Amino acid sequence: MADRHRRRGDHTLVDEMVSGRDTLASIEQSIRDVQSAEQRVQGELAEANEERARLLEQRLRAFRELAEVRAKHALADGVIDEADRLSHQVASILQARQKTIAQLRERLRAAEKERQALLDAHETLANEIADKEARLDELAEQARSVLRDEPEYAGLSGALVATRAMHEKAQEKSQQAEKDRERKGKPYRGDLLFMYLWRRKYGSSEYSPMSLIRWLDEWVADMVRYHDARANYAVLLEIPERLGEHAKRLEERLQNEQDALHATEAEKIKEIAGHDLTEALSQVREKESEQNGKLERLAAEITENAGQLNRYSAGLDHSFKKAVELSADFLEQESLTQLMRLARDTQEPTDDQIVTHIGQIDHDLNSHNQQIDDRRDELERLFERKEELLRISADFRRTHYDDPGSVFMPEGDLQNLLEELLRGVITGAEYWSRARRRQHWQHRPADPYRRGSHLPPFNGDIPGSYRDDGPDFDTGGGF
């Protein structure tokens, strides 16, 4: 990644940078906060839907009571028997449903608990990696001290310094030539007759018009003194091209010399660090990679279980819908409409009390339905936020942005960005894009060895895998 080291006056911003590890810790804390909020809303929704089921049962029971008062009509229409049969059927469906919900909750709790335990273990491993990385950098400094006394290394280092100076000067000359071409070429480009002849390639081997056109072009060329101007303009265009090619050759040479120097440094670092440290570092890095894989699998499991549990909590599962539909079908029967009409037409006080009770139940049901809709929307937002945070957390580890050498520029404060994500002001994709622009790799003494050994962050991992074209995980029935 390109160095984005910035300066404010004579003071660098290094001390103000935020470590990648602290940034990831903030993301993980946000995941825990969203999980807690999600569990709270799940509980509220579950209670609201249970109350909704109770109200439907009360309405069913009220109509049965009304049928008993009007037993003659109810028995003739089979209302009482149908009400009894339906009550048992709905109760059986809801009991089986509660077992499924309990199983989903247990699976989700187990996955979240396992993930947190793995995060705790990952923290211990991260401390071990940081210690070994710091030791490796110390030994790299020692390796450079030893190499400075070796003629071959001194020669490589001196050649690199000289080539870098030449490359910088070549770049300056190339940039200046580009400016000169733009400034000095303006009069030529402003001369319409000159540019007409230039575009027709007049005076070159590629120019081959008919005789009449040739005669007219010669007349124009003499008039604008084209031949002298053409040579000057051609040189003006050619100089930046040649200087650019020269700068590019020096850049390739600079890269080759730098690679040779780094290879020498890496070999000496490995020699001084010894097999024990380098092997131990490789082992902890392999363990880190295994843990990251497990964390991603657990994130997928959490997302899937939470999505299914959210559907049950919101009353969107097939079993709850079936129970509601069965009750609704019964309560919409013409026989019940007749019962209500008969109750209103008689002077029997019991009838009136039951009808009033049914009206109150209907009012309560409408109120609960509105609350349920509001909670569903809130639960869906929380589910989306958690899914985005889990994905960002995985990408952080996959790209090693939590590594000891990874820091973030202080401008714009990533914590503010995280809060905007949680409020839904920005998407997870936008957070990831802006975070990547602020990420910076510190240059460490042992980087030549890390590159040569393909150790993080130079192990060829993708620079970021956040996708905004759909979720990374199949929620298995989320929203």
KEVEXNU-125298 format. One record per residue (C-alpha): x, y, z; residue number from 1. Coordinates in steps of 0.25 Angstrom, whole numbers, always signed. Layout:
REM KEVEXNU-125298
@px X&py Y&pz Z&num NUM
...
REM end
This chain:
REM KEVEXNU-125298
@px +0&py +0&pz +0&num 1
@px +5&py +14&pz -3&num 2
@px +11&py +22&pz +8&num 3
@px +2&py +32&pz +13&num 4
@px +11&py +38&pz +24&num 5
@px +6&py +52&pz +25&num 6
@px +12&py +64&pz +33&num 7
@px +6&py +76&pz +40&num 8
@px +18&py +87&pz +40&num 9
@px +30&py +80&pz +46&num 10
@px +22&py +70&pz +54&num 11
@px +18&py +57&pz +49&num 12
@px +4&py +51&pz +51&num 13
@px +10&py +37&pz +56&num 14
@px +7&py +39&pz +70&num 15
@px -8&py +43&pz +67&num 16
@px -11&py +31&pz +59&num 17
@px -20&py +20&pz +64&num 18
@px -16&py +6&pz +64&num 19
@px -23&py -4&pz +56&num 20
@px -24&py -13&pz +68&num 21
@px -32&py -2&pz +76&num 22
@px -40&py +1&pz +64&num 23
@px -44&py -14&pz +63&num 24
@px -47&py -14&pz +78&num 25
@px -57&py -3&pz +76&num 26
@px -64&py -11&pz +65&num 27
@px -65&py -23&pz +74&num 28
@px -71&py -15&pz +85&num 29
@px -81&py -9&pz +75&num 30
@px -85&py -24&pz +71&num 31
@px -87&py -27&pz +86&num 32
@px -96&py -15&pz +87&num 33
@px -104&py -18&pz +75&num 34
@px -106&py -32&pz +80&num 35
@px -111&py -27&pz +93&num 36
@px -121&py -18&pz +86&num 37
@px -125&py -29&pz +77&num 38
@px -128&py -38&pz +88&num 39
@px -136&py -28&pz +95&num 40
@px -145&py -25&pz +83&num 41
@px -146&py -40&pz +81&num 42
@px -151&py -42&pz +95&num 43
@px -161&py -30&pz +93&num 44
@px -166&py -36&pz +80&num 45
@px -168&py -50&pz +85&num 46
@px -176&py -44&pz +97&num 47
@px -184&py -36&pz +88&num 48
@px -187&py -48&pz +79&num 49
@px -190&py -57&pz +91&num 50
@px -200&py -46&pz +95&num 51
@px -206&py -46&pz +81&num 52
@px -208&py -61&pz +82&num 53
@px -214&py -59&pz +96&num 54
@px -224&py -49&pz +90&num 55
@px -228&py -57&pz +79&num 56
@px -230&py -69&pz +88&num 57
@px -239&py -59&pz +97&num 58
@px -247&py -55&pz +85&num 59
@px -249&py -70&pz +81&num 60
@px -253&py -73&pz +95&num 61
@px -262&py -61&pz +96&num 62
@px -269&py -65&pz +83&num 63
@px -271&py -79&pz +89&num 64
@px -277&py -73&pz +102&num 65
@px -286&py -65&pz +92&num 66
@px -290&py -78&pz +85&num 67
@px -293&py -85&pz +99&num 68
@px -303&py -74&pz +102&num 69
@px -309&py -76&pz +88&num 70
@px -307&py -91&pz +89&num 71
@px -319&py -94&pz +79&num 72
@px -313&py -87&pz +68&num 73
@px -298&py -90&pz +72&num 74
@px -301&py -105&pz +72&num 75
@px -308&py -105&pz +59&num 76
@px -296&py -98&pz +52&num 77
@px -286&py -106&pz +60&num 78
@px -279&py -94&pz +65&num 79
@px -276&py -99&pz +79&num 80
@px -270&py -112&pz +74&num 81
@px -262&py -104&pz +64&num 82
@px -257&py -95&pz +74&num 83
@px -253&py -106&pz +83&num 84
@px -245&py -113&pz +72&num 85
@px -238&py -101&pz +68&num 86
@px -234&py -97&pz +82&num 87
@px -227&py -110&pz +83&num 88
@px -221&py -110&pz +69&num 89
@px -215&py -95&pz +71&num 90
@px -210&py -99&pz +85&num 91
@px -202&py -111&pz +79&num 92
@px -196&py -102&pz +68&num 93
@px -192&py -92&pz +78&num 94
@px -186&py -102&pz +88&num 95
@px -177&py -108&pz +76&num 96
@px -173&py -94&pz +72&num 97
@px -168&py -91&pz +86&num 98
@px -159&py -103&pz +86&num 99
@px -153&py -98&pz +72&num 100
@px -151&py -84&pz +78&num 101
@px -144&py -90&pz +90&num 102
@px -135&py -98&pz +81&num 103
@px -131&py -86&pz +73&num 104
@px -128&py -77&pz +85&num 105
@px -119&py -88&pz +91&num 106
@px -112&py -90&pz +77&num 107
@px -110&py -75&pz +76&num 108
@px -105&py -73&pz +91&num 109
@px -95&py -84&pz +89&num 110
@px -90&py -78&pz +76&num 111
@px -89&py -65&pz +82&num 112
@px -82&py -70&pz +94&num 113
@px -72&py -79&pz +86&num 114
@px -69&py -66&pz +78&num 115
@px -66&py -58&pz +90&num 116
@px -57&py -69&pz +96&num 117
@px -50&py -69&pz +83&num 118
@px -48&py -54&pz +83&num 119
@px -42&py -55&pz +97&num 120
@px -33&py -66&pz +92&num 121
@px -30&py -57&pz +80&num 122
@px -26&py -45&pz +89&num 123
@px -16&py -54&pz +96&num 124
@px -10&py -59&pz +83&num 125
@px -10&py -44&pz +78&num 126
@px -1&py -41&pz +90&num 127
@px +8&py -52&pz +87&num 128
@px +9&py -48&pz +72&num 129
@px +12&py -34&pz +76&num 130
@px +24&py -38&pz +85&num 131
@px +30&py -47&pz +75&num 132
@px +28&py -36&pz +64&num 133
@px +35&py -26&pz +73&num 134
@px +46&py -36&pz +76&num 135
@px +48&py -38&pz +61&num 136
@px +49&py -23&pz +58&num 137
@px +60&py -22&pz +69&num 138
@px +68&py -33&pz +63&num 139
@px +66&py -26&pz +49&num 140
@px +73&py -14&pz +55&num 141
@px +84&py -22&pz +59&num 142
@px +85&py -29&pz +46&num 143
@px +86&py -15&pz +39&num 144
@px +97&py -11&pz +49&num 145
@px +105&py -24&pz +45&num 146
@px +102&py -21&pz +30&num 147
@px +108&py -7&pz +30&num 148
@px +122&py -13&pz +32&num 149
@px +120&py -22&pz +20&num 150
@px +126&py -16&pz +6&num 151
@px +115&py -23&pz -2&num 152
@px +104&py -17&pz +6&num 153
@px +110&py -4&pz +6&num 154
@px +111&py -4&pz -9&num 155
@px +97&py -8&pz -11&num 156
@px +92&py +3&pz -1&num 157
@px +101&py +13&pz -8&num 158
@px +96&py +9&pz -22&num 159
@px +82&py +10&pz -17&num 160
@px +84&py +24&pz -11&num 161
@px +90&py +29&pz -24&num 162
@px +79&py +23&pz -33&num 163
@px +68&py +29&pz -24&num 164
@px +75&py +43&pz -25&num 165
@px +75&py +41&pz -41&num 166
@px +61&py +36&pz -41&num 167
@px +56&py +48&pz -33&num 168
@px +63&py +57&pz -42&num 169
@px +58&py +50&pz -55&num 170
@px +44&py +51&pz -50&num 171
@px +46&py +66&pz -47&num 172
@px +51&py +68&pz -61&num 173
@px +40&py +60&pz -67&num 174
@px +30&py +68&pz -60&num 175
@px +36&py +81&pz -64&num 176
@px +36&py +76&pz -78&num 177
@px +22&py +73&pz -77&num 178
@px +19&py +87&pz -72&num 179
@px +28&py +93&pz -83&num 180
@px +20&py +85&pz -94&num 181
@px +7&py +91&pz -89&num 182
@px +12&py +105&pz -88&num 183
@px +21&py +106&pz -100&num 184
@px +12&py +98&pz -109&num 185
@px +0&py +107&pz -107&num 186
@px +4&py +117&pz -118&num 187
@px +6&py +105&pz -128&num 188
@px -8&py +99&pz -124&num 189
@px -14&py +113&pz -125&num 190
@px -9&py +114&pz -140&num 191
@px -21&py +107&pz -148&num 192
@px -13&py +107&pz -161&num 193
@px +0&py +101&pz -154&num 194
@px -9&py +90&pz -147&num 195
@px -16&py +87&pz -160&num 196
@px -3&py +84&pz -167&num 197
@px +2&py +76&pz -154&num 198
@px -10&py +67&pz -154&num 199
@px -9&py +64&pz -169&num 200
@px +6&py +60&pz -165&num 201
@px +11&py +70&pz -175&num 202
@px +26&py +69&pz -177&num 203
@px +26&py +55&pz -173&num 204
@px +27&py +41&pz -181&num 205
@px +13&py +39&pz -177&num 206
@px +8&py +51&pz -185&num 207
@px +2&py +47&pz -199&num 208
@px -9&py +56&pz -204&num 209
@px -13&py +59&pz -218&num 210
@px -5&py +69&pz -226&num 211
@px -15&py +81&pz -225&num 212
@px -16&py +79&pz -210&num 213
@px -1&py +78&pz -209&num 214
@px +1&py +91&pz -216&num 215
@px -9&py +98&pz -207&num 216
@px -2&py +92&pz -195&num 217
@px +11&py +97&pz -199&num 218
@px +6&py +111&pz -201&num 219
@px +0&py +110&pz -187&num 220
@px +13&py +104&pz -181&num 221
@px +21&py +116&pz -187&num 222
@px +12&py +126&pz -182&num 223
@px +13&py +121&pz -167&num 224
@px +27&py +117&pz -168&num 225
@px +23&py +103&pz -165&num 226
@px +36&py +95&pz -167&num 227
@px +44&py +103&pz -156&num 228
@px +32&py +102&pz -146&num 229
@px +29&py +87&pz -149&num 230
@px +44&py +84&pz -145&num 231
@px +42&py +92&pz -132&num 232
@px +28&py +86&pz -128&num 233
@px +33&py +72&pz -131&num 234
@px +45&py +74&pz -121&num 235
@px +35&py +80&pz -111&num 236
@px +27&py +68&pz -112&num 237
@px +38&py +58&pz -112&num 238
@px +46&py +63&pz -100&num 239
@px +35&py +59&pz -89&num 240
@px +34&py +45&pz -96&num 241
@px +49&py +43&pz -95&num 242
@px +50&py +48&pz -81&num 243
@px +38&py +40&pz -76&num 244
@px +44&py +27&pz -82&num 245
@px +57&py +30&pz -75&num 246
@px +50&py +32&pz -62&num 247
@px +43&py +19&pz -64&num 248
@px +56&py +12&pz -67&num 249
@px +62&py +18&pz -54&num 250
@px +49&py +14&pz -46&num 251
@px +51&py -1&pz -51&num 252
@px +66&py +0&pz -47&num 253
@px +62&py +6&pz -34&num 254
@px +53&py -5&pz -31&num 255
@px +63&py -16&pz -35&num 256
@px +73&py -10&pz -26&num 257
@px +64&py -9&pz -14&num 258
@px +59&py -23&pz -16&num 259
@px +74&py -27&pz -16&num 260
@px +77&py -19&pz -3&num 261
@px +64&py -25&pz +4&num 262
@px +68&py -39&pz +0&num 263
@px +81&py -37&pz +7&num 264
@px +75&py -31&pz +19&num 265
@px +65&py -42&pz +20&num 266
@px +75&py -53&pz +19&num 267
@px +83&py -46&pz +30&num 268
@px +71&py -44&pz +39&num 269
@px +67&py -58&pz +38&num 270
@px +81&py -62&pz +41&num 271
@px +82&py -54&pz +54&num 272
@px +67&py -57&pz +58&num 273
@px +70&py -72&pz +57&num 274
@px +61&py -83&pz +54&num 275
@px +54&py -83&pz +68&num 276
@px +48&py -69&pz +66&num 277
@px +45&py -69&pz +52&num 278
@px +38&py -83&pz +53&num 279
@px +30&py -79&pz +66&num 280
@px +26&py -66&pz +58&num 281
@px +21&py -75&pz +46&num 282
@px +14&py -84&pz +56&num 283
@px +6&py -73&pz +63&num 284
@px +2&py -67&pz +50&num 285
@px -3&py -80&pz +45&num 286
@px -11&py -81&pz +58&num 287
@px -16&py -67&pz +56&num 288
@px -21&py -71&pz +42&num 289
@px -28&py -83&pz +47&num 290
@px -35&py -75&pz +58&num 291
@px -39&py -64&pz +48&num 292
@px -45&py -76&pz +39&num 293
@px -53&py -81&pz +51&num 294
@px -58&py -66&pz +55&num 295
@px -63&py -65&pz +41&num 296
@px -71&py -78&pz +41&num 297
@px -77&py -74&pz +55&num 298
@px -81&py -61&pz +49&num 299
@px -88&py -68&pz +38&num 300
@px -95&py -77&pz +48&num 301
@px -99&py -66&pz +57&num 302
@px -105&py -58&pz +45&num 303
@px -113&py -70&pz +41&num 304
@px -118&py -74&pz +55&num 305
@px -121&py -59&pz +58&num 306
@px -129&py -58&pz +45&num 307
@px -137&py -70&pz +48&num 308
@px -140&py -66&pz +62&num 309
@px -144&py -52&pz +57&num 310
@px -154&py -58&pz +48&num 311
@px -160&py -66&pz +60&num 312
@px -159&py -54&pz +69&num 313
@px -166&py -45&pz +59&num 314
@px -177&py -55&pz +56&num 315
@px -173&py -57&pz +42&num 316
@px -171&py -72&pz +43&num 317
@px -180&py -82&pz +36&num 318
@px -185&py -88&pz +49&num 319
@px -190&py -75&pz +55&num 320
@px -196&py -71&pz +42&num 321
@px -204&py -84&pz +41&num 322
@px -209&py -82&pz +56&num 323
@px -213&py -68&pz +53&num 324
@px -220&py -72&pz +39&num 325
@px -227&py -83&pz +46&num 326
@px -233&py -74&pz +56&num 327
@px -236&py -63&pz +46&num 328
@px -243&py -73&pz +37&num 329
@px -252&py -78&pz +49&num 330
@px -255&py -64&pz +53&num 331
@px -259&py -59&pz +39&num 332
@px -270&py -70&pz +38&num 333
@px -284&py -65&pz +35&num 334
@px -290&py -73&pz +47&num 335
@px -282&py -64&pz +56&num 336
@px -287&py -51&pz +49&num 337
@px -301&py -57&pz +52&num 338
@px -298&py -59&pz +66&num 339
@px -293&py -45&pz +68&num 340
@px -306&py -40&pz +61&num 341
@px -315&py -48&pz +70&num 342
@px -307&py -43&pz +82&num 343
@px -310&py -29&pz +79&num 344
@px -324&py -31&pz +76&num 345
@px -328&py -37&pz +89&num 346
@px -329&py -31&pz +103&num 347
@px -320&py -42&pz +110&num 348
@px -309&py -34&pz +118&num 349
@px -300&py -46&pz +117&num 350
@px -300&py -45&pz +101&num 351
@px -297&py -30&pz +102&num 352
@px -285&py -32&pz +112&num 353
@px -279&py -43&pz +103&num 354
@px -280&py -34&pz +90&num 355
@px -274&py -22&pz +98&num 356
@px -262&py -31&pz +102&num 357
@px -260&py -36&pz +88&num 358
@px -260&py -21&pz +83&num 359
@px -249&py -18&pz +94&num 360
@px -241&py -30&pz +89&num 361
@px -242&py -25&pz +75&num 362
@px -237&py -11&pz +80&num 363
@px -225&py -18&pz +87&num 364
@px -222&py -26&pz +75&num 365
@px -221&py -14&pz +66&num 366
@px -212&py -7&pz +76&num 367
@px -203&py -19&pz +78&num 368
@px -202&py -21&pz +63&num 369
@px -196&py -7&pz +61&num 370
@px -186&py -9&pz +72&num 371
@px -182&py -22&pz +66&num 372
@px -180&py -15&pz +52&num 373
@px -171&py -4&pz +59&num 374
@px -162&py -15&pz +66&num 375
@px -161&py -23&pz +54&num 376
@px -155&py -11&pz +47&num 377
@px -145&py -8&pz +58&num 378
@px -141&py -23&pz +59&num 379
@px -138&py -23&pz +44&num 380
@px -129&py -10&pz +45&num 381
@px -122&py -17&pz +56&num 382
@px -120&py -30&pz +49&num 383
@px -114&py -22&pz +37&num 384
@px -105&py -14&pz +45&num 385
@px -100&py -26&pz +52&num 386
@px -98&py -34&pz +39&num 387
@px -90&py -22&pz +34&num 388
@px -81&py -21&pz +46&num 389
@px -78&py -36&pz +46&num 390
@px -74&py -35&pz +32&num 391
@px -65&py -23&pz +34&num 392
@px -59&py -30&pz +46&num 393
@px -55&py -42&pz +37&num 394
@px -50&py -33&pz +27&num 395
@px -41&py -26&pz +37&num 396
@px -35&py -39&pz +41&num 397
@px -34&py -44&pz +27&num 398
@px -26&py -32&pz +22&num 399
@px -18&py -31&pz +35&num 400
@px -23&py -17&pz +39&num 401
@px -22&py -21&pz +53&num 402
@px -7&py -25&pz +52&num 403
@px +4&py -18&pz +60&num 404
@px +8&py -10&pz +48&num 405
@px -5&py -5&pz +44&num 406
@px -10&py +9&pz +48&num 407
@px -21&py +19&pz +44&num 408
@px -20&py +34&pz +41&num 409
@px -27&py +42&pz +51&num 410
@px -35&py +51&pz +41&num 411
@px -50&py +49&pz +42&num 412
@px -49&py +39&pz +54&num 413
@px -53&py +25&pz +51&num 414
@px -61&py +24&pz +64&num 415
@px -70&py +35&pz +58&num 416
@px -71&py +27&pz +45&num 417
@px -75&py +15&pz +53&num 418
@px -86&py +23&pz +60&num 419
@px -91&py +27&pz +47&num 420
@px -92&py +13&pz +42&num 421
@px -99&py +9&pz +55&num 422
@px -109&py +20&pz +52&num 423
@px -111&py +16&pz +38&num 424
@px -105&py +29&pz +32&num 425
@px -95&py +21&pz +24&num 426
@px -94&py +7&pz +19&num 427
@px -84&py -4&pz +23&num 428
@px -78&py -3&pz +9&num 429
@px -76&py +12&pz +11&num 430
@px -70&py +10&pz +25&num 431
@px -60&py +0&pz +19&num 432
@px -56&py +9&pz +7&num 433
@px -53&py +21&pz +16&num 434
@px -46&py +13&pz +27&num 435
@px -37&py +7&pz +16&num 436
@px -33&py +21&pz +11&num 437
@px -29&py +24&pz +25&num 438
@px -21&py +12&pz +28&num 439
@px -6&py +13&pz +28&num 440
@px +5&py +2&pz +29&num 441
@px +17&py +6&pz +38&num 442
@px +31&py +3&pz +32&num 443
@px +37&py -6&pz +42&num 444
@px +52&py -11&pz +42&num 445
@px +48&py -26&pz +39&num 446
@px +39&py -23&pz +27&num 447
@px +49&py -28&pz +17&num 448
@px +49&py -42&pz +24&num 449
@px +34&py -41&pz +25&num 450
@px +33&py -39&pz +10&num 451
@px +42&py -50&pz +7&num 452
@px +36&py -60&pz +16&num 453
@px +21&py -55&pz +12&num 454
@px +18&py -52&pz +26&num 455
@px +6&py -43&pz +29&num 456
@px +4&py -32&pz +24&num 457
@px +12&py -36&pz +12&num 458
@px +6&py -50&pz +10&num 459
@px -2&py -47&pz -3&num 460
@px -16&py -46&pz +4&num 461
@px -27&py -38&pz -3&num 462
@px -27&py -23&pz +1&num 463
@px -41&py -24&pz +5&num 464
@px -53&py -33&pz +2&num 465
@px -65&py -25&pz +6&num 466
@px -76&py -26&pz -4&num 467
@px -88&py -17&pz -5&num 468
@px -96&py -26&pz -15&num 469
@px -102&py -35&pz -5&num 470
@px -98&py -42&pz +9&num 471
@px -86&py -50&pz +11&num 472
@px -94&py -61&pz +18&num 473
@px -107&py -68&pz +15&num 474
@px -116&py -64&pz +27&num 475
@px -125&py -76&pz +25&num 476
@px -138&py -68&pz +26&num 477
@px -134&py -55&pz +31&num 478
@px -142&py -42&pz +27&num 479
REM end
